[in-house]
Amino acid sequence: MKILGALCVIVTAEGAVPTLFVPDDDAITHVMLDYEDNQVVELAATGTGCLLVHRDVLEDMRMKSAGSIHSWFGYDQFTTDAGEWELGEDVSFCLRARQAGWKVYVDTTMHVGHHKGPKVWWPEDVRTNPVPQDYFMGDGSARRDTAG
C-alpha cells in the first residue's frame, strides 16, 4: 500500500459524511455510507485530512505528467452524462493517482476529527447522525453504497 488514509469526515448542513468515495459512472464518485469498521478498504478517492503517500507515487505521477507542476494537486473538472463536476484537490489527487496506476486505501480503524463550527466532528458522528440517503457527492442527488 503506497496511499493510505484515515477515516475522515466532511461536514454538510445535514451532518457528517465519511470521505469514502467509490467509483460512479455517472458522477465520478459517490459516498460510501455503509462501510465496515476496522477494515482497510480500497476506494476511488478519500479526503486528505490524514493521508500517507509514498514518495514513489509522487515521483511516478510527476514523470507521467512530463514534470508538470500540476501533476499532484489542482481542481479537476469532469463532464459526464449527469452533468459537470468540479472536484476538490483531495479527490482530484486520488483520481490522478489511480489514473497513474496506484491504488487508494483507507483504514477505518484510524479516525480523524474535522473541526467545523462549534464542535469537532468524528467518523462516529456518521453512525449517530447519518446523512439522509439523498446525499451524493457533487449535486445532492443520489445513492447509498454497501461496503464489501
N, C-alpha and C positions, 0 to 999 in steps of 0.2 A: 504494500500500500504506500503510494507516494503522495496521495492527497487524502487527508483525514481531518474531518471537522467534528466539533462537539455539537450537541443538540442545543440550538439557539431558537429564539422566537422573534418574530416581528410583531408589532402591536398595531392593531387596527381599531377603528371605533367600536367594533364588536368584541374585541378581546385579543388574546394571544394566539398566534398562528405559528406552528413549527416551520422552520426553514428547511423543510424536507421536500424537494421538488423532483417530481418524476416526469419522464418524457410525455409529451402530449402532441399528437399530430396536428391538432387544430390550433393550439395556442402556445407552442414551445414547451411549456411545463405546466403542471398543476400541483397543488399542495397535497402531500400525503398526510392525512389527518389520523388515520388508523395505523399507527406504527407499533412495532414490537419494542418493549422495554429491554434494556440490557443486551442489545444486538448491534452488530456492525452491519449497516445496510448500504448497498450501492445505490446511488442516485444520479439524476441528471445534473443537479446543482444543489447548493446549500448556501447559507449566509456565511460571511467571513468574520463573524464576531470572534470566532476561535477556529482557525484553520491552519493545520500544519501542511506545508508544501515542500517537498524535497527539491533541492536545487536542480536535480536532473530535469524535473518538469519545466522549470523556468528556462533553463538553457535550451531545451528542446523546442519549447514554444517560440523562443526568440529566433532560433535557427529556422524553423518552419515559416516564420513570418518575415524572413530576409532581414532580420535585425531591427524591425520596426519598433519605435518607442511605444507603439500601441499594442504590442504583442500580448500583454497581460491584462491590462485594465482599460476600461472605456465603457461607454454606454452603447450597447449594440441595439440595432433596430432590425426587426424581422417583420415580414409580411406573410400572413397565412390566409387561408380561406375565411378564417374567423375575424380577420382584421389586422391592424398594425400594432406592433408591440415594441415598446422601448424598455429594455432591461437594465437593471442596476448593475453596478460594477461587479458585485459579488456573483450574481447569476451569470453575467457575461463571462467572467473569468472561468467559471466552472465549465460552461458550454464550450469556450475556446479550448480549454484543456482536453475535454472529451473529444472535440473535433481533431485534436492533435494525437489522439490515441490513448489518453490517460483516463483512468477510472477515478471517480469521486466517491468517497465513503463518508458516512457519519457514524460515530459511536454513540448510541443513545444512552449509554451509561454516564457520559460526560455532559453535565448540564451547565449552561452559561446563562446568566441573567441579562436582561435588557432594561436599562433604566429609562423609563418614559413616563412623563407626568409625575404624579406624586408617589409612585412606587417602582419597585424593581419587579419586572415580570419574569417568571421562570417557566421552563417547559411544563412543570406540574400544573400551571395555570391553564394549559390547553385541556388537561383532563378534567379540571374542576369547573372551568368556564369555557366549554367548547364553542368554537365559532360556528355559526349556522352553516348547514351544508351547502348553501349557495355561494360560499366564498370560493373564488377562483383567482389564481394569480393573474393579474392583468386587468380584468374588466368587471369582476364581481359576479359573473355568471358561473355556474358550474357543477362540479362533480366531486364525489368523495372517493378516495382510493383506499384499497385494503393492502396492507403490507403482506409480504410473504412471497 
